[in-house]
């Protein structure tokens, strides 16, 4: 995995969670802030962002098993974002154990070993976990298996019947992996908002200060 792609994806996912913006805008903003123009890195980062986001309910189910729900929620934005990428890659991206170790090694360089220390054991556990469905209502279990919100599963089942709803929910969705260029034409208010800042530095939505993020100017304000 490219280091730049992982850095972009971690930062963009953090923006998405902090500011509730979409992946395309988050990546464009992040690429501009970090000065990354490599199209291969941008394409790779966009794929990671979209795939981790699409499977977020299942990914969070697995990470919560490995860490505990409260411990997961108490992590910094950067570490949470990395865990979502890592879990997607090792559980749904068909990465080998060695490739998983390589991803973790890159994250230590990007986030810093101290920041990643609380989740080191979870990194070893996640590749061996499966979705925990025991005791869940049918709609919630189906939501995890098909990577959809439970409310949408219930809606489809009521509208179409369980069989047709399941076929719809399991159908592969369209993938938009076109290159995202950081030098987009024009810049709206959402693009300008927060320019020069990074979500890992913004502590207004956090219960405790975030850890250091030294790599690639992630700890610097412009």
C-alpha positions in Angstrom: 0.0 0.0 0.0 1.2 3.5 -0.8 2.0 5.6 2.3 0.5 8.7 0.7 -2.8 6.8 -0.1 -3.1 5.6 3.5 -2.4 9.1 4.9 -5.0 10.6 2.6 -7.6 8.0 3.5 -7.1 8.4 7.3 -7.3 12.1 7.2 -10.3 12.2 4.8 -12.3 9.7 6.9 -11.5 11.8 9.9 -12.9 14.9 8.1 -16.0 12.9 7.1 -16.7 11.9 10.7 -15.9 15.3 12.2 -17.7 17.6 9.7 -20.3 15.2 8.2 -19.0 15.8 4.6 -18.9 13.4 1.8 -15.8 11.4 0.7 -15.1 13.3 -2.5 -15.0 16.7 -0.7 -13.0 15.3 2.2 -10.4 13.8 -0.1 -10.2 17.0 -2.2 -9.7 19.1 1.0 -7.1 16.7 2.4 -5.1 16.4 -0.8 -4.9 20.2 -1.0 -3.8 20.5 2.6 -1.1 17.9 2.3 0.0 18.9 -1.1 -0.5 15.4 -2.6 -1.1 15.4 -6.3 -0.1 11.8 -7.3 -3.1 10.4 -9.2 -2.4 6.8 -8.2 -2.4 7.7 -4.5 -5.6 9.7 -4.9 -7.4 6.8 -6.7 -6.2 4.3 -4.1 -7.2 6.6 -1.2 -10.7 7.2 -2.7 -11.2 3.4 -3.0 -10.2 2.9 0.6 -12.6 5.8 1.7 -15.6 4.5 -0.3 -15.2 0.8 0.6 -14.5 1.4 4.3 -17.5 3.8 4.4 -19.8 1.4 2.6 -19.0 -1.4 5.1 -18.8 0.8 8.1 -21.5 -1.0 10.2 -19.8 -4.4 9.7 -16.3 -2.9 10.2 -17.3 -1.2 13.4 -18.9 -4.4 14.7 -15.6 -6.2 14.2 -13.5 -3.4 15.8 -15.8 -3.2 18.8 -15.4 -6.9 19.3 -11.6 -6.5 19.3 -11.5 -3.4 21.6 -14.8 -3.0 23.3 -17.3 -0.4 22.2 -16.4 2.3 24.8 -12.7 1.9 24.1 -13.3 2.2 20.3 -15.3 5.4 20.7 -12.7 6.9 23.0 -9.9 6.6 20.4 -8.7 9.7 18.5 -10.3 10.3 15.1 -7.1 9.3 13.3 -6.8 5.9 15.0 -10.5 5.2 14.5 -10.3 6.0 10.8 -7.2 3.8 10.4 -8.9 0.9 12.2 -11.8 1.1 9.8 -9.4 1.1 6.8 -7.4 -1.8 8.3 -10.4 -3.9 9.1 -11.9 -3.4 5.6 -8.6 -4.4 4.0 -7.9 -7.5 6.1 -11.6 -8.7 6.2 -13.0 -7.7 2.9 -10.1 -6.6 0.8 -8.6 -10.1 0.8 -5.2 -9.0 2.1 -2.7 -11.5 3.3 -1.4 -11.5 6.9 1.9 -10.0 5.7 0.0 -7.2 3.9 -1.9 -6.6 7.0 1.3 -6.2 8.9 2.6 -3.8 6.3 -0.5 -1.6 6.7 -0.1 -1.5 10.4 3.6 -0.6 10.0 2.7 2.3 7.7 0.1 3.5 10.3 2.8 3.6 13.0 4.8 5.9 10.8 1.9 8.1 10.0 0.2 8.3 13.4 3.1 7.6 15.6 3.7 4.4 17.7 2.4 5.9 20.9 -0.9 6.9 19.3 -1.4 3.4 17.9 -0.3 1.6 21.1 -3.8 1.1 22.6 -4.9 -0.8 19.5 -1.9 -3.0 18.8 -3.6 -6.1 20.3 -6.7 -5.4 18.3 -4.7 -5.4 15.1 -3.7 -9.0 15.8 -7.3 -10.0 16.6 -9.2 -8.4 13.8 -8.1 -10.7 11.0 -9.4 -13.7 12.9 -12.8 -12.3 13.9 -16.2 -12.8 12.3 -19.4 -10.7 12.6 -21.1 -11.1 15.9 -24.7 -11.7 15.0 -25.9 -13.8 18.0 -29.0 -12.4 19.7 -29.5 -9.7 17.0 -32.9 -9.2 15.4 -33.1 -10.5 11.9 -33.1 -7.0 10.3 -30.0 -6.0 12.2 -28.2 -9.2 11.3 -29.1 -8.7 7.7 -28.0 -5.1 7.8 -24.5 -6.2 9.0 -24.3 -9.0 6.4 -25.3 -6.7 3.5 -23.6 -3.5 4.7 -26.9 -1.4 4.9 -28.5 0.5 7.8 -31.1 -1.5 9.7 -33.8 1.0 8.9 -33.2 0.5 5.2 -33.4 -3.3 5.6 -36.7 -3.0 7.4 -38.0 -0.6 4.7 -37.0 -2.9 1.8 -38.5 -6.0 3.6 -41.8 -4.2 4.2 -42.0 -2.9 0.6 -40.7 -5.9 -1.3 -41.0 -8.9 1.0 -38.1 -10.6 2.6 -36.9 -12.7 -0.4 -36.9 -9.8 -2.9 -35.5 -7.4 -0.3 -32.6 -9.8 0.3 -31.8 -10.1 -3.4 -31.8 -6.3 -3.7 -29.6 -5.7 -0.6 -27.1 -8.3 -1.8 -26.8 -6.9 -5.3 -23.4 -5.2 -5.9 -23.7 -1.5 -6.1 -22.0 0.7 -8.7 -18.5 1.7 -8.0 -17.1 5.2 -8.8 -13.4 5.0 -8.6 -12.6 7.8 -11.0 -9.6 9.9 -10.2 -10.2 12.7 -7.8 -8.1 15.7 -8.6 -7.2 18.1 -5.8 -7.1 21.1 -8.1 -10.9 21.1 -8.7 -12.4 24.1 -10.5 -13.7 26.6 -8.1 -14.1 26.2 -4.3 -17.4 26.3 -2.5 -17.9 27.4 1.1 -17.6 23.8 2.3 -14.2 23.6 0.6 -13.0 26.8 2.2 -14.2 26.0 5.7 -11.5 24.6 7.8 -8.8 25.3 5.2 -5.4 24.8 6.8 -6.7 22.8 9.6 -6.8 19.0 10.2 -9.6 17.1 11.9 -7.1 15.4 14.2 -6.3 18.8 15.6 -10.0 19.9 16.0 -10.9 18.9 19.6 -14.3 20.5 19.7 -16.0 17.1 19.1 -13.7 15.1 21.3 -13.9 14.0 25.0 -10.1 14.2 25.4 -7.2 15.7 23.4 -6.0 13.8 20.4 -2.5 12.4 20.3 0.4 13.7 18.2 0.2 13.3 14.4 3.7 14.1 13.2 3.7 12.8 9.7 3.3 14.8 6.4 2.4 18.1 8.2 -0.6 16.4 9.9 0.4 18.1 13.1 1.0 21.5 11.7 -1.4 24.3 11.0 -0.9 26.2 7.9 
